[in-house]
Amino acid sequence: MTNKKNRLTKNRNFCSISILFSLTKITSIFCSVFLLLVMTFSIVPIFTAPPLTVNNFQRAINPKVDPPMQINDYTVSTLLAYYPPDEVKRGLGFAMQDNYIFSIIGRNPTIIDVSNPASPTFVAEYSFDNYSLETLALRDNYLYVAGKTGLTILNISDLENITFIGHCPTPGNVQTIALQGDYAYLAAHRGGLVIVNISDPTQPIMVEQFDIFGEVWDLAIKGSLAYVTDNTGPPLKIINISDPLNPVIVGYFEDKMYTDIYGFSVTINGSYVYLGTGCHGLFILDITKNSTSPIRIGHYYGEKDYPVGYRYTTENIWDIAVNGKYVFEATDMNGFYVLDASDPSKPKLLEQNLVASSCAVGVFSHESYIYLQTFIDGICILNLTFYSGKPPGYWMPYIKTIVYITIIGSIFILPIIYTRRQNKKKEKILRDIILNK
């Protein structure tokens, strides 16, 4: 009887100890799972939230647009060189001929050899004493430069020996030059649209100053129509220049959903007009049906779903370049943008680049290179590469997350595993003692 009671007591003790160790195991497993969940949800955002970067240039990928066709998903631009490399100078205006680029570096029109884009070299410049130049245009062997002092024509038939040809004083501060036939059309800011007869380069003559009652920043010509941007009224005005001596406003673009659009830049490619504005991003206009009454078919103003008409930024688009289906924007706050406009109604952001330390005022695209004009860094030359699929390093944040979870989890879980093993040993010893084995 006594032995039976002793066996019952031993069994009860053994069962109590087994239950105790089982509870310890369950608690250990629960703590392990809990720690893993805490580490996962706390660490993943840390490594996945920051924007992806390549060569320190920020890249943004549009997560909202499901591409309906095979198009590039993103671009990566790599800085190759600055010109001038060691000086703080503005680079305004841009033209290219063969392997030479023409730009106003500081105060002077300058010719630069970019046969090796990574190492641009000086060729020649023409020095002006007190001129304030803003822009230039190139045709044949003549370089047309302009600013506050009017239009000046230079002969560049000998690239290493630039010579003066003629000059025409003009009102306003010229921002853009467009050449067509025997005339140069100048966007002269508050001076309006200025038209100069350049049939005799040695004696250019102003034949018309057309006041649009606003501020003309940029212009683009298609046939007998000049599309000029206005910073005060409707952002785009259309002027018939079939008779250069008697220009007439025949149309304009105005979107009633946006009451304060400021027109800064304009480019025409085929049947589309690309209008860069202040505060409201890029407008893509269709002039297929009526060239004097553009219709907005596309609009890009950031990656967020801003309300229609919302003034989301103070950023100004100073220049636009179009190369095939790609659109390049130079802005005064966020460097330059690369957009894919394969579908003009849904332009897609491929890249936003903050390479310039100062605002970008001009952009030019040639082959796979981007030439960016700035107020401080001169000319920035970048190589642009297009990619499809996931960008380089796309999975790196997730790999880092797994590694960190493994390391931190090991710190917490290994002691628990060790404790469990020790408990098993103790359990075996106690079992042996209780059962007299």
C-alpha positions as CSV (number, residue, x, y, z in Angstrom):
1,M,0.0,0.0,0.0
2,T,2.8,2.3,1.0
3,N,4.6,1.6,-2.3
4,K,1.5,2.3,-4.3
5,K,1.1,5.7,-2.5
6,N,4.8,6.5,-3.2
7,R,4.3,5.6,-6.9
8,L,1.3,7.9,-7.1
9,T,3.1,10.7,-5.4
10,K,6.0,10.3,-7.8
11,N,3.7,10.3,-10.8
12,R,2.0,13.4,-9.6
13,N,5.4,15.1,-9.1
14,F,6.5,14.0,-12.5
15,C,3.3,15.3,-14.1
16,S,3.7,18.6,-12.4
17,I,7.2,19.0,-13.5
18,S,6.3,18.0,-17.1
19,I,3.5,20.5,-17.2
20,L,5.9,23.2,-15.8
21,F,8.5,22.4,-18.5
22,S,5.7,22.3,-21.2
23,L,4.6,25.8,-20.1
24,T,8.2,27.0,-20.3
25,K,8.5,25.6,-23.9
26,I,5.2,27.3,-25.0
27,T,6.3,30.6,-23.4
28,S,9.7,30.4,-25.2
29,I,8.1,29.7,-28.6
30,F,5.5,32.5,-28.0
31,C,8.3,35.0,-27.1
32,S,10.4,33.9,-30.1
33,V,7.5,34.5,-32.5
34,F,6.6,37.8,-30.9
35,L,10.2,39.1,-31.1
36,L,10.3,38.1,-34.8
37,L,7.1,39.9,-35.6
38,V,8.3,43.0,-33.7
39,M,11.6,43.1,-35.5
40,T,10.1,42.4,-38.9
41,F,7.6,45.3,-38.7
42,S,10.1,47.7,-37.1
43,I,13.1,47.0,-39.3
44,V,11.4,46.5,-42.8
45,P,10.2,50.2,-43.0
46,I,13.6,51.4,-42.0
47,F,15.3,49.8,-45.0
48,T,12.5,50.0,-47.5
49,A,11.3,53.5,-47.0
50,P,14.3,55.6,-48.3
51,P,14.3,56.3,-52.1
52,L,16.5,54.1,-54.2
53,T,19.8,55.7,-55.2
54,V,22.4,55.1,-57.9
55,N,25.6,57.1,-57.9
56,N,24.1,59.4,-55.3
57,F,21.5,60.6,-57.8
58,Q,17.9,60.3,-56.6
59,R,15.6,58.2,-58.8
60,A,11.8,58.1,-58.5
61,I,9.7,55.3,-60.0
62,N,6.0,55.9,-60.7
63,P,4.1,53.2,-58.8
64,K,0.7,54.2,-60.2
65,V,0.9,53.6,-63.9
66,D,0.7,50.1,-65.2
67,P,2.4,50.3,-68.6
68,P,0.1,49.2,-71.4
69,M,3.1,48.4,-73.7
70,Q,6.7,47.5,-73.5
71,I,8.4,50.7,-72.3
72,N,11.4,51.5,-70.2
73,D,10.7,51.5,-66.5
74,Y,13.4,53.9,-65.4
75,T,16.6,55.7,-66.3
76,V,19.9,56.3,-64.6
77,S,21.9,59.4,-65.4
78,T,25.6,59.5,-64.5
79,L,27.5,62.8,-64.3
80,L,30.5,62.8,-66.7
81,A,31.8,66.3,-66.5
82,Y,31.3,70.0,-65.7
83,Y,32.4,72.8,-67.9
84,P,34.2,74.8,-66.8
85,P,35.5,72.2,-64.4
86,D,37.0,74.5,-61.7
87,E,35.1,77.7,-62.0
88,V,31.7,79.0,-60.8
89,K,30.1,80.4,-63.9
90,R,26.6,80.3,-65.4
91,G,26.0,78.4,-68.7
92,L,23.1,79.9,-70.7
93,G,21.9,79.1,-74.2
94,F,22.9,76.0,-76.1
95,A,23.5,74.8,-79.6
96,M,25.4,71.9,-81.1
97,Q,27.1,71.2,-84.4
98,D,29.1,68.0,-85.0
99,N,31.2,67.4,-81.8
100,Y,31.1,71.1,-80.8
101,I,28.7,72.8,-78.4
102,F,28.1,76.5,-78.2
103,S,27.0,78.2,-75.0
104,I,27.3,81.4,-73.1
105,I,29.8,80.7,-70.3
106,G,29.9,83.6,-67.9
107,R,29.5,86.6,-70.2
108,N,31.1,85.2,-73.4
109,P,29.9,82.9,-76.2
110,T,32.1,79.9,-76.0
111,I,32.9,76.9,-78.2
112,I,33.6,73.6,-76.5
113,D,34.8,70.3,-78.0
114,V,32.8,67.4,-76.6
115,S,34.1,64.6,-78.9
116,N,34.9,63.0,-75.5
117,P,31.9,64.0,-73.4
118,A,33.7,63.0,-70.2
119,S,36.5,65.5,-70.9
120,P,35.2,68.7,-72.7
121,T,37.9,71.1,-73.9
122,F,37.9,74.8,-74.7
123,V,38.1,75.8,-78.4
124,A,37.4,79.5,-78.5
125,E,35.3,82.3,-77.1
126,Y,34.3,85.8,-78.2
127,S,34.7,88.4,-75.4
128,F,32.1,91.1,-74.8
129,D,33.0,94.1,-72.6
130,N,29.7,95.1,-71.0
131,Y,27.2,92.8,-72.7
132,S,24.7,90.8,-70.7
133,L,23.8,87.8,-72.8
134,E,21.0,85.3,-72.1
135,T,20.6,83.0,-75.1
136,L,21.9,82.0,-78.5
137,A,21.0,80.2,-81.7
138,L,23.1,78.6,-84.5
139,R,22.5,78.4,-88.2
140,D,25.1,77.6,-90.9
141,N,28.3,79.5,-90.0
142,Y,26.5,82.2,-88.0
143,L,26.0,82.3,-84.2
144,Y,23.2,84.6,-83.0
145,V,23.5,85.8,-79.4
146,A,21.2,88.1,-77.5
147,G,20.3,89.6,-74.1
148,K,19.7,93.1,-72.7
149,T,21.8,94.7,-75.4
150,G,20.0,93.3,-78.5
151,L,20.9,90.8,-81.1
152,T,24.6,90.2,-82.2
153,I,25.7,88.0,-85.1
154,L,29.1,86.3,-85.1
155,N,30.9,84.4,-87.8
156,I,32.1,80.9,-86.7
157,S,33.3,79.6,-90.1
158,D,36.7,79.3,-88.4
159,L,35.9,77.8,-85.0
160,E,39.2,79.0,-83.5
161,N,38.7,82.6,-84.7
162,I,35.2,83.9,-84.0
163,T,34.6,87.3,-85.6
164,F,31.9,90.0,-85.3
165,I,29.5,90.4,-88.2
166,G,26.6,92.7,-87.1
167,H,24.5,94.0,-84.2
168,C,20.9,95.2,-83.8
169,P,19.7,97.0,-80.6
170,T,16.4,95.6,-79.4
171,P,14.0,96.4,-76.5
172,G,13.6,94.1,-73.5
173,N,15.8,91.3,-72.3
174,V,15.9,88.6,-74.9
175,Q,15.4,85.1,-73.5
176,T,15.0,83.0,-76.6
177,I,15.9,83.2,-80.3
178,A,14.1,81.3,-83.1
179,L,15.3,81.5,-86.7
180,Q,13.1,81.1,-89.7
181,G,13.8,82.2,-93.2
182,D,15.2,85.8,-93.3
183,Y,14.0,86.6,-89.8
184,A,15.0,86.1,-86.2
185,Y,12.1,86.0,-83.7
186,L,13.1,87.1,-80.2
187,A,11.3,86.4,-76.9
188,A,12.2,89.7,-75.3
189,H,10.4,89.3,-71.9
190,R,8.7,92.6,-71.3
191,G,9.7,93.8,-74.7
192,G,7.2,91.4,-76.2
193,L,7.9,89.5,-79.5
194,V,10.7,91.2,-81.4
195,I,11.2,90.4,-85.1
196,V,14.6,91.2,-86.8
197,N,15.4,90.9,-90.5
198,I,18.7,89.0,-90.8
199,S,18.8,88.6,-94.6
200,D,22.0,90.8,-94.5
201,P,23.9,89.5,-91.4
202,T,26.1,92.5,-91.4
203,Q,23.1,94.8,-91.0
204,P,20.3,93.2,-89.0
205,I,17.2,95.4,-88.8
206,M,14.4,95.3,-86.3
207,V,11.2,95.3,-88.3
208,E,8.6,94.8,-85.5
209,Q,8.1,94.9,-81.8
210,F,4.8,93.1,-81.0
211,D,3.4,93.8,-77.6
212,I,1.5,90.8,-76.2
213,F,0.7,92.7,-73.0
214,G,2.6,90.3,-70.9
215,E,6.1,88.8,-70.4
216,V,7.4,86.6,-73.2
217,W,9.9,84.0,-71.8
218,D,10.1,81.4,-74.6
219,L,8.8,80.8,-78.1
220,A,8.6,78.0,-80.7
221,I,7.7,78.3,-84.4
222,K,5.7,75.8,-86.5
223,G,4.9,77.0,-90.0
224,S,3.4,80.4,-89.9
225,L,2.6,80.3,-86.2
226,A,4.7,81.4,-83.3
227,Y,3.8,79.8,-79.9
228,V,5.0,82.2,-77.2
229,T,4.8,81.7,-73.4
230,D,3.3,84.5,-71.2
231,N,4.0,84.9,-67.5
232,T,1.1,87.2,-66.8
233,G,-2.0,86.2,-68.9
234,P,-2.9,83.0,-70.6
235,P,0.3,80.8,-70.4
236,L,0.5,80.3,-74.2
237,K,-0.4,82.7,-76.9
238,I,-0.4,81.8,-80.6
239,I,0.7,84.5,-83.1
240,N,0.3,84.4,-86.9
241,I,3.7,85.5,-88.4
242,S,3.0,84.9,-92.1
243,D,3.5,88.6,-92.5
244,P,6.5,89.4,-90.2
245,L,5.6,93.1,-90.4
246,N,2.1,92.5,-89.1
247,P,1.9,89.7,-86.6
248,V,-1.6,88.9,-85.2
249,I,-2.7,86.9,-82.1
250,V,-4.9,84.1,-83.4
251,G,-5.3,81.8,-80.5
252,Y,-4.2,80.9,-77.0
253,F,-4.3,78.1,-74.5
254,E,-6.0,78.6,-71.1
255,D,-7.2,75.9,-68.8
256,K,-10.1,77.1,-66.6
257,M,-9.2,74.5,-64.0
258,Y,-6.0,76.3,-63.3
259,T,-6.4,80.0,-62.7
260,D,-2.8,81.0,-62.1
261,I,-0.7,79.2,-64.7
262,Y,2.6,81.0,-65.6
263,G,4.1,80.0,-69.0
264,F,7.9,79.7,-69.0
265,S,8.9,77.3,-71.7
266,V,7.5,75.7,-74.9
267,T,8.7,73.1,-77.3
268,I,6.9,71.6,-80.4
269,N,7.3,68.0,-81.5
270,G,5.1,66.8,-84.3
271,S,1.5,67.6,-83.5
272,Y,2.2,68.1,-79.8
273,V,3.1,71.3,-77.9
274,Y,4.9,70.8,-74.6
275,L,4.2,73.7,-72.2
276,G,6.4,74.2,-69.1
277,T,4.7,76.3,-66.4
278,G,5.3,77.7,-63.0
279,C,3.6,75.9,-60.1
280,H,1.6,73.5,-62.3
281,G,4.1,71.3,-64.0
282,L,4.1,70.1,-67.7
283,F,1.1,70.4,-70.0
284,I,1.0,68.3,-73.2
285,L,-1.3,69.9,-75.8
286,D,-2.6,68.5,-79.1
287,I,-2.8,70.7,-82.1
288,T,-3.7,68.1,-84.6
289,K,-7.3,69.3,-85.3
290,N,-6.8,73.0,-84.7
291,S,-3.3,74.6,-84.5
292,T,-4.7,77.8,-83.0
293,S,-6.7,76.1,-80.3
294,P,-4.6,73.6,-78.4
295,I,-6.3,70.9,-76.4
296,R,-4.8,69.5,-73.2
297,I,-4.4,65.8,-73.4
298,G,-1.7,65.2,-70.8
299,H,-0.4,66.7,-67.7
300,Y,2.5,65.8,-65.4
301,Y,2.9,67.6,-62.0
302,G,4.4,65.0,-59.6
303,E,3.8,61.6,-58.3
304,K,1.0,62.5,-55.8
305,D,-2.7,62.6,-56.5
306,Y,-3.1,66.4,-56.2
307,P,-6.5,67.8,-56.6
308,V,-7.2,69.3,-60.1
309,G,-6.2,72.9,-60.1
310,Y,-4.1,72.6,-56.9
311,R,-1.0,74.8,-56.8
312,Y,1.3,72.1,-55.5
313,T,4.8,73.7,-55.8
314,T,6.7,76.9,-56.6
315,E,8.9,75.1,-59.1
316,N,9.3,76.6,-62.6
317,I,10.1,74.6,-65.7
318,W,12.6,76.7,-67.5
319,D,13.3,74.6,-70.5
320,I,12.0,71.5,-72.3
321,A,13.7,69.1,-74.7
322,V,12.0,66.3,-76.6
323,N,13.9,63.3,-78.0
324,G,11.6,60.8,-79.6
325,K,9.1,59.6,-76.9
326,Y,11.2,61.1,-74.1
327,V,10.7,64.5,-72.5
328,F,13.3,66.3,-70.5
329,E,12.5,69.2,-68.1
330,A,15.0,71.7,-66.6
331,T,13.6,73.2,-63.3
332,D,14.8,75.8,-60.9
333,M,14.3,73.7,-57.8
334,N,14.6,69.9,-58.5
335,G,17.2,69.6,-61.2
336,F,15.8,67.9,-64.3
337,Y,13.2,65.3,-65.0
338,V,13.1,62.5,-67.5
339,L,9.6,61.5,-68.6
340,D,8.3,58.8,-70.9
341,A,5.5,60.3,-73.1
342,S,4.9,57.2,-75.2
343,D,1.3,57.8,-74.2
344,P,1.0,61.6,-74.1
345,S,-2.1,61.4,-72.0
346,K,-0.2,59.6,-69.2
347,P,3.4,60.8,-69.1
348,K,5.5,58.6,-66.8
349,L,8.4,59.7,-64.6
350,L,11.6,57.8,-65.3
351,E,14.0,59.9,-63.2
352,Q,14.4,63.0,-61.2
353,N,18.0,64.1,-60.9
354,L,19.5,66.7,-58.5
355,V,22.9,66.7,-60.0
356,A,23.3,70.5,-60.3
357,S,24.0,72.5,-57.1
358,S,22.1,75.4,-58.7
359,C,18.9,75.6,-60.6
360,A,18.8,74.1,-64.1
361,V,17.8,76.7,-66.7
362,G,18.2,74.7,-69.9
363,V,18.4,71.1,-71.2
364,F,19.5,69.6,-74.5
365,S,19.4,65.9,-75.5
366,H,21.7,64.4,-78.0
367,E,22.1,60.6,-78.5
368,S,22.5,59.2,-75.0
369,Y,23.8,62.4,-73.4
370,I,22.1,65.2,-71.6
371,Y,23.6,68.7,-71.5
372,L,22.2,70.7,-68.6
373,Q,22.7,74.5,-68.4
374,T,22.8,76.0,-64.9
375,F,23.3,79.4,-63.1
376,I,26.4,78.3,-61.2
377,D,27.8,75.0,-62.5
378,G,28.1,76.0,-66.1
379,I,27.3,73.0,-68.4
380,C,26.7,69.6,-66.8
381,I,27.2,66.7,-69.1
382,L,25.5,63.4,-68.2
383,N,25.2,60.0,-69.7
384,L,21.7,58.6,-69.7
385,T,21.0,54.9,-69.6
386,F,17.5,53.3,-70.1
387,Y,16.5,50.2,-68.4
388,S,13.5,47.8,-68.2
389,G,12.5,45.7,-65.2
390,K,13.7,46.2,-61.7
391,P,16.4,48.8,-61.1
392,P,19.9,47.8,-59.8
393,G,19.8,47.2,-56.1
394,Y,16.1,46.9,-56.1
395,W,16.2,43.8,-53.8
396,M,19.0,45.1,-51.6
397,P,16.7,46.7,-49.0
398,Y,14.9,43.3,-48.6
399,I,18.2,41.4,-48.3
400,K,19.4,43.8,-45.7
401,T,16.2,43.4,-43.8
402,I,16.6,39.6,-43.7
403,V,20.2,39.8,-42.6
404,Y,19.3,42.2,-39.8
405,I,16.4,40.1,-38.7
406,T,18.7,37.1,-38.6
407,I,21.3,38.8,-36.6
408,I,19.0,40.5,-34.1
409,G,16.8,37.4,-33.9
410,S,19.8,35.2,-33.1
411,I,20.7,37.5,-30.2
412,F,17.3,36.9,-28.6
413,I,16.5,33.4,-29.7
414,L,19.8,31.6,-29.1
415,P,19.6,32.2,-25.3
416,I,16.1,30.8,-25.3
417,I,17.2,27.7,-27.3
418,Y,20.1,27.3,-24.9
419,T,17.8,27.6,-21.9
420,R,15.4,25.0,-23.3
421,R,18.2,22.5,-23.8
422,Q,19.3,23.1,-20.2
423,N,15.8,22.6,-19.1
424,K,15.6,19.3,-21.0
425,K,18.7,18.1,-19.2
426,K,17.3,19.1,-15.8
427,E,14.0,17.4,-16.7
428,K,15.8,14.2,-17.5
429,I,17.8,14.3,-14.3
430,L,14.6,15.0,-12.2
431,R,12.7,12.3,-14.0
432,D,15.5,9.8,-13.2
433,I,15.5,10.9,-9.6
434,I,11.8,10.8,-9.2
435,L,11.4,7.4,-10.9
436,N,14.5,6.1,-9.0
437,K,16.4,5.3,-12.3
